[in-house]
Amino acid sequence: MPDPTQVRLRVSEAFEDLDELAERYAADAAGLPDEARRPLRDELIDRSLPFARRLAGRYRNRGEPADDLAQVACLGLVKAVDRYDPSRGSYTAYATATICGEIKRHFRDRTWGVHVPRRLQDLSLAVGQATRTLTATLQRTPTSAEIASYLDIGEADVADALESAAGYSPASLNTPLGEGGAEIGDLVGHVDAGIGLVDDRLTVARLICRLPARERRLLALRFYGNQTQSQIAEELGISQMHVSRLLTRALTWLREAMLSDTPPPWDGAPDAHDSRLHLAVSVGGGTVTVVVRGEVDRDNADELRRALLGAISAGAVDRLVVECAAMPLIDAAGIGVLVAVHEAARVRHTTVQVAGLQPHVAQICAISGLSSLLV
């Protein structure tokens, strides 16, 4: 059986006086260039490795491999050597704080299965330690109120800590359930019954934009504002029977438009709300006026582009006026046409003005940066 005295001597030799070594290293390395200092630095790190591994051993059996903890401890040791300042106190005390801090940071940042804010991580550890302490003292599982009182925090904070603790090692969605082949993931989520309505909702939204302003407001008040026909009639200053007729006509048109590839013209004003694009060009006194009737979208934007560019390229044109009072809708392709024409006209020193826009179309143009063109 080995002599205990000899064992203690060997241990003391293995963990020599690191404070003295560090002070000697700091004195010898002072003023030396990096290349000359590196051998001294490497020697201090090499002699301190047993000290770092011993600190890593304190954190064994916490779910992390011992080799990983040893590597993290060695990284902390290197940082401690590089940042050591003998005027601030003991090297071993500074190295202990640095190495343990690096290991704790590794547990905080690398071992959690789900990202949790640092405050909740620290709180979760504190609640776990308090639970173990109170369990040993009370001989039973403590309540949330008892844990909160022990830590001097609120019960809501305890609940947050307990909930976040589940993020340390979350269960996999592929965990099998019994022998039937089912997994936990099979129990999560369900088929969204409204997924098939996405296309219809987008289509209806586009069709509503084709309606006159009064009909759009009626639909908004009825189906988004949840107002009765009587309330709508009072707000608009018309009879309840008239509101009923207007709603019926608007809904009938929407149904027909939803079931057809080409939306039918609006019965109330077929000419003013015809979706087809019509252009009329007139010239007089150096001013070219292009009257736009119908909607402008990606299907007919090139036609408008050709007409407008042709108007400013035909001859000496001082001003181009685009009359859009009968244009109920313009999309991104139409906005692109107006931007391109504006740039082409600027090169030719031609003024471009867009007149008569309906309010919602004018708002789209203003958002797109075309406010300077609107009159």
RATASUL-V230290 format. One record per residue. N is the residue number from 1. RES is the residue in three letters. D_FIRST is the distance of its C-alpha to the first C-alpha in Angstrom with 2 decimals. Layout:
[[N & RES & D_FIRST] [N & RES & D_FIRST]]
This chain:
[[1 & MET & 0.00] [2 & PRO & 3.88] [3 & ASP & 6.60] [4 & PRO & 8.91] [5 & THR & 11.78] [6 & GLN & 11.20] [7 & VAL & 10.93] [8 & ARG & 14.15] [9 & LEU & 15.74] [10 & ARG & 15.40] [11 & VAL & 16.86] [12 & SER & 19.61] [13 & GLU & 20.44] [14 & ALA & 20.77] [15 & PHE & 23.06] [16 & GLU & 25.14] [17 & ASP & 28.16] [18 & LEU & 30.40] [19 & ASP & 33.22] [20 & GLU & 33.60] [21 & LEU & 33.53] [22 & ALA & 36.11] [23 & GLU & 38.38] [24 & ARG & 38.26] [25 & TYR & 39.09] [26 & ALA & 41.95] [27 & ALA & 43.36] [28 & ASP & 43.16] [29 & ALA & 44.54] [30 & ALA & 47.41] [31 & GLY & 50.72] [32 & LEU & 49.34] [33 & PRO & 50.83] [34 & ASP & 48.84] [35 & GLU & 48.23] [36 & ALA & 46.82] [37 & ARG & 44.72] [38 & ARG & 43.06] [39 & PRO & 40.44] [40 & LEU & 39.32] [41 & ARG & 39.23] [42 & ASP & 37.19] [43 & GLU & 34.62] [44 & LEU & 34.20] [45 & ILE & 33.93] [46 & ASP & 31.32] [47 & ARG & 29.11] [48 & SER & 29.66] [49 & LEU & 28.74] [50 & PRO & 25.09] [51 & PHE & 26.67] [52 & ALA & 29.24] [53 & ARG & 26.85] [54 & ARG & 24.81] [55 & LEU & 28.16] [56 & ALA & 29.08] [57 & GLY & 26.00] [58 & ARG & 27.59] [59 & TYR & 30.37] [60 & ARG & 28.58] [61 & ASN & 29.83] [62 & ARG & 33.35] [63 & GLY & 35.07] [64 & GLU & 34.60] [65 & PRO & 32.43] [66 & ALA & 29.43] [67 & ASP & 30.83] [68 & ASP & 34.16] [69 & LEU & 32.67] [70 & ALA & 30.76] [71 & GLN & 34.07] [72 & VAL & 35.93] [73 & ALA & 33.43] [74 & CYS & 33.87] [75 & LEU & 37.61] [76 & GLY & 37.39] [77 & LEU & 35.40] [78 & VAL & 38.21] [79 & LYS & 40.77] [80 & ALA & 38.95] [81 & VAL & 38.88] [82 & ASP & 42.53] [83 & ARG & 43.70] [84 & TYR & 41.63] [85 & ASP & 43.84] [86 & PRO & 42.18] [87 & SER & 45.11] [88 & ARG & 44.11] [89 & GLY & 40.71] [90 & SER & 36.98] [91 & TYR & 36.08] [92 & THR & 32.91] [93 & ALA & 34.99] [94 & TYR & 37.68] [95 & ALA & 35.36] [96 & THR & 33.63] [97 & ALA & 37.06] [98 & THR & 38.30] [99 & ILE & 35.39] [100 & CYS & 35.23] [101 & GLY & 39.02] [102 & GLU & 39.01] [103 & ILE & 36.59] [104 & LYS & 38.75] [105 & ARG & 41.83] [106 & HIS & 40.39] [107 & PHE & 39.92] [108 & ARG & 43.42] [109 & ASP & 45.28] [110 & ARG & 43.53] [111 & THR & 42.07] [112 & TRP & 45.17] [113 & GLY & 47.19] [114 & VAL & 50.39] [115 & HIS & 51.40] [116 & VAL & 51.34] [117 & PRO & 52.38] [118 & ARG & 49.64] [119 & ARG & 50.89] [120 & LEU & 50.45] [121 & GLN & 47.01] [122 & ASP & 45.81] [123 & LEU & 47.67] [124 & SER & 46.15] [125 & LEU & 42.61] [126 & ALA & 43.63] [127 & VAL & 45.23] [128 & GLY & 42.21] [129 & GLN & 39.91] [130 & ALA & 42.56] [131 & THR & 42.86] [132 & ARG & 39.16] [133 & THR & 39.24] [134 & LEU & 42.47] [135 & THR & 41.36] [136 & ALA & 38.39] [137 & THR & 40.73] [138 & LEU & 43.75] [139 & GLN & 42.00] [140 & ARG & 44.43] [141 & THR & 45.49] [142 & PRO & 47.33] [143 & THR & 50.89] [144 & SER & 52.13] [145 & ALA & 53.83] [146 & GLU & 50.64] [147 & ILE & 48.75] [148 & ALA & 51.72] [149 & SER & 51.81] [150 & TYR & 48.08] [151 & LEU & 48.41] [152 & ASP & 51.93] [153 & ILE & 53.48] [154 & GLY & 56.23] [155 & GLU & 55.84] [156 & ALA & 57.40] [157 & ASP & 54.53] [158 & VAL & 52.04] [159 & ALA & 54.03] [160 & ASP & 54.04] [161 & ALA & 50.27] [162 & LEU & 49.69] [163 & GLU & 52.18] [164 & SER & 50.70] [165 & ALA & 47.18] [166 & ALA & 48.52] [167 & GLY & 48.98] [168 & TYR & 45.24] [169 & SER & 44.84] [170 & PRO & 48.36] [171 & ALA & 49.06] [172 & SER & 50.61] [173 & LEU & 54.25] [174 & ASN & 53.34] [175 & THR & 51.11] [176 & PRO & 52.60] [177 & LEU & 54.20] [178 & GLY & 53.69] [179 & GLU & 54.70] [180 & GLY & 58.22] [181 & GLY & 57.38] [182 & ALA & 58.32] [183 & GLU & 56.31] [184 & ILE & 56.00] [185 & GLY & 58.31] [186 & ASP & 61.06] [187 & LEU & 61.26] [188 & VAL & 61.75] [189 & GLY & 65.23] [190 & HIS & 68.58] [191 & VAL & 71.69] [192 & ASP & 73.79] [193 & ALA & 77.22] [194 & GLY & 78.78] [195 & ILE & 77.64] [196 & GLY & 80.88] [197 & LEU & 82.93] [198 & VAL & 81.72] [199 & ASP & 84.53] [200 & ASP & 87.11] [201 & ARG & 86.01] [202 & LEU & 86.25] [203 & THR & 89.64] [204 & VAL & 91.01] [205 & ALA & 89.88] [206 & ARG & 91.72] [207 & LEU & 94.82] [208 & ILE & 94.97] [209 & CYS & 95.26] [210 & ARG & 98.49] [211 & LEU & 100.12] [212 & PRO & 102.38] [213 & ALA & 100.88] [214 & ARG & 102.51] [215 & GLU & 101.11] [216 & ARG & 97.62] [217 & ARG & 97.78] [218 & LEU & 99.01] [219 & LEU & 96.10] [220 & ALA & 93.62] [221 & LEU & 95.07] [222 & ARG & 95.22] [223 & PHE & 91.93] [224 & TYR & 89.66] [225 & GLY & 91.27] [226 & ASN & 91.83] [227 & GLN & 95.29] [228 & THR & 98.12] [229 & GLN & 101.35] [230 & SER & 103.15] [231 & GLN & 100.67] [232 & ILE & 100.98] [233 & ALA & 104.75] [234 & GLU & 104.77] [235 & GLU & 102.51] [236 & LEU & 104.56] [237 & GLY & 107.93] [238 & ILE & 109.06] [239 & SER & 109.71] [240 & GLN & 107.09] [241 & MET & 109.13] [242 & HIS & 109.05] [243 & VAL & 105.27] [244 & SER & 105.06] [245 & ARG & 107.26] [246 & LEU & 105.31] [247 & LEU & 101.95] [248 & THR & 103.36] [249 & ARG & 104.74] [250 & ALA & 101.50] [251 & LEU & 99.33] [252 & THR & 101.78] [253 & TRP & 101.65] [254 & LEU & 97.84] [255 & ARG & 97.74] [256 & GLU & 100.21] [257 & ALA & 98.37] [258 & MET & 95.03] [259 & LEU & 96.61] [260 & SER & 98.37] [261 & ASP & 97.28] [262 & THR & 99.83] [263 & PRO & 100.17] [264 & PRO & 103.75] [265 & PRO & 105.77] [266 & TRP & 105.72] [267 & ASP & 108.84] [268 & GLY & 109.40] [269 & ALA & 110.00] [270 & PRO & 109.71] [271 & ASP & 110.83] [272 & ALA & 108.62] [273 & HIS & 105.47] [274 & ASP & 105.92] [275 & SER & 102.55] [276 & ARG & 104.15] [277 & LEU & 104.37] [278 & HIS & 107.87] [279 & LEU & 108.63] [280 & ALA & 111.91] [281 & VAL & 112.50] [282 & SER & 115.34] [283 & VAL & 116.24] [284 & GLY & 118.36] [285 & GLY & 118.68] [286 & GLY & 115.47] [287 & THR & 113.46] [288 & VAL & 112.01] [289 & THR & 111.27] [290 & VAL & 109.10] [291 & VAL & 109.26] [292 & VAL & 106.21] [293 & ARG & 106.61] [294 & GLY & 103.83] [295 & GLU & 100.07] [296 & VAL & 98.23] [297 & ASP & 95.07] [298 & ARG & 93.35] [299 & ASP & 95.98] [300 & ASN & 98.91] [301 & ALA & 97.36] [302 & ASP & 98.43] [303 & GLU & 102.03] [304 & LEU & 101.93] [305 & ARG & 100.26] [306 & ARG & 103.04] [307 & ALA & 105.75] [308 & LEU & 104.43] [309 & LEU & 103.63] [310 & GLY & 107.00] [311 & ALA & 108.72] [312 & ILE & 107.37] [313 & SER & 107.93] [314 & ALA & 111.52] [315 & GLY & 113.13] [316 & ALA & 113.42] [317 & VAL & 111.57] [318 & ASP & 110.91] [319 & ARG & 109.35] [320 & LEU & 107.73] [321 & VAL & 107.84] [322 & VAL & 105.77] [323 & GLU & 107.31] [324 & CYS & 104.71] [325 & ALA & 106.30] [326 & ALA & 106.37] [327 & MET & 102.79] [328 & PRO & 100.70] [329 & LEU & 97.38] [330 & ILE & 95.60] [331 & ASP & 92.12] [332 & ALA & 89.79] [333 & ALA & 91.89] [334 & GLY & 95.00] [335 & ILE & 93.21] [336 & GLY & 92.25] [337 & VAL & 95.94] [338 & LEU & 96.98] [339 & VAL & 94.34] [340 & ALA & 95.43] [341 & VAL & 99.11] [342 & HIS & 98.44] [343 & GLU & 96.75] [344 & ALA & 99.56] [345 & ALA & 102.19] [346 & ARG & 100.54] [347 & VAL & 100.82] [348 & ARG & 104.54] [349 & HIS & 105.04] [350 & THR & 106.01] [351 & THR & 105.36] [352 & VAL & 103.75] [353 & GLN & 104.28] [354 & VAL & 103.02] [355 & ALA & 105.31] [356 & GLY & 105.69] [357 & LEU & 102.11] [358 & GLN & 101.37] [359 & PRO & 98.91] [360 & HIS & 95.84] [361 & VAL & 96.58] [362 & ALA & 97.09] [363 & GLN & 93.71] [364 & ILE & 92.04] [365 & CYS & 93.83] [366 & ALA & 92.90] [367 & ILE & 89.20] [368 & SER & 89.45] [369 & GLY & 90.72] [370 & LEU & 94.40] [371 & SER & 95.73] [372 & SER & 97.84] [373 & LEU & 99.86] [374 & LEU & 100.75] [375 & VAL & 104.18]]
